[in-house]
């Protein structure tokens, strides 16, 4: 029970960081590359290529959740 909670928590955190990566970088990658510094969204947010760092956190937490789930399985 404890492992499944930890795995679900890690999965949720990984998906949240994945959403941040998608929202703050992936959708605007062409605009950021064209301006070579930052890009302003229609709602006034300033996006930079630093938004790509969210993918590192997302991958790390998703891998950690996979490890927790796989170690919890009985063969």
Order of alpha helices (4+ residues) and beta strands (2+ residues): alpha-alpha-beta-beta-alpha
